[in-house]
C-alpha cells in the first residue's frame, strides 16, 4: 500500500523557493501543504506555482499546523537557528537550507536541540548529490589517485553581481560574509573529498569591484524586475540597482589545514565572466581535475607517469547526465528525495549536520582571518557527544 504524501510546511519562498517546487509532488510521496512568507508577493508566487497550497504570513503558524509533518526552512541565513530550534522543539523534522546558520555557536545550538529533542535534522548541502562531485568522490574512494594530500578549489561566480550584491546577501549582518554564505557549499565538498575537517584557516579578501559602484537602489526600494539576466549586466560596471549597503568581500583567497593533515586552498571571485567550479585533488599516486561541472564536462585523471603538460590524461570520465533536470545539475530533486526518505525511515544520509557545522566554522574563521590581516584562526571543536549522535544516524546510544 502506498504511503500518504509527506505534508511539508515551507518557511520562506524567495530565491530558494525552487526547492519547495521540487518537493511538491502530490500523489508521488510529498506535497507542500503551507508556505509562510512575510512578503505578499512571495505568497502570491507560492500560491501560483504550488497547486492547492495554503499561504500564511507568520512562520509560527506553520509549526503548529496539524497539516504539517515536516518543515523546510528557506529563509535568510541569519534566521535559521531560531526557526530550526523552534521547529525541532515542536517535534517537526527539519530541513535547513545551507548554510546551517551564520555563527558557529548558533550552528551548535541547532545540533544540540536536535540531539536533546530527538527530532530529525537535515541540512541542504545539495552539492553532495551533484554528478560531478559524486564522480570525483568515487574516483578518490576507489584509489585512482592514492591517498589525498591536497585539494585546490576555484569558484568563478559569474553571476555574483546579480545574486549576491542586490539584496541582503551583500550585508555582513545577514550573511557574515560570502566565504560563508556562498563558500559553505565548496568547503563542504572539499571536506568530503579530502576526508577531513578544517582545523586551521587563513585568508585574504577584499571588496574590489562592487563596493565602488555608485549605482545603488534607495533604502527600502525593491529590487528591479531585471535584477538578474544571463546575457546582460556585463562588464560588472554595468550592474545597476545594487544593494544600498555592501560590506561583504567580492573576492577571497583561503588556505586551510585539515585535521587529517590535508592542505587545501579555496578561491572565490564574484566578478568573473564565467560561472563554474574547478576542483583539483592531488594524492600521493595521481591527480584529478574537473573541466566543467555539469553535463558535457569531464574529470581527468593523471596517474601512470610523470611528464610535462599533456591534455591527454591517463583517464577521462564524462560527468554523468543528471537523472532529473532540476536545480544544481539535478542535485535538488535527489536532495529532496533523501530528505523525504530520512523523515519517513531515518538512517544515515549523504548530507551531514556535523559536516554542515564544520563548513560554517571554516567559513566563519576564514572570514575573521581576512578581516584581520590574514592572521590564522583555529576551528573550535564540536562536542564529541553530538558527533557520535549524528554519526549513528541521529539515534540514541545503546543503553543511553
Secondary structure, DSSP 8 states (H G I E B T S, - for coil): -----EEEEEE--STTHHHHHHH-BTTTTEEEEEEE-S-HHHHHHHHHHSTT-EEES-HHHHHT-TT-SEEEE-S-GGGHHHHHHHHHHTT-EEEEESSS-SSHHHHHHHHHHHHHH---EEEE-GGGG-HHHHHHHHHHHTTTT-SEEEEEEEEE-TTHHHHHSSSGGG-HHHHS-HHHHTHHHHHHHHHHHHTS-EEEEEEEEE--SGGG---B--TT----TTS--SS-S-SGGG--SB-S---S-SEEEEEEEETTS-EEEEEEESS-SS-EEEEEEEETTEEEEEESSSTT-EEEEE-S---S--SS-SEEEE----SS--HHHHHHHHHHHHHHHHHHH----SS-HHHHHHHHHHHHHHHHHHTTTT--EE-----HHHHHHHHTTS---TT-
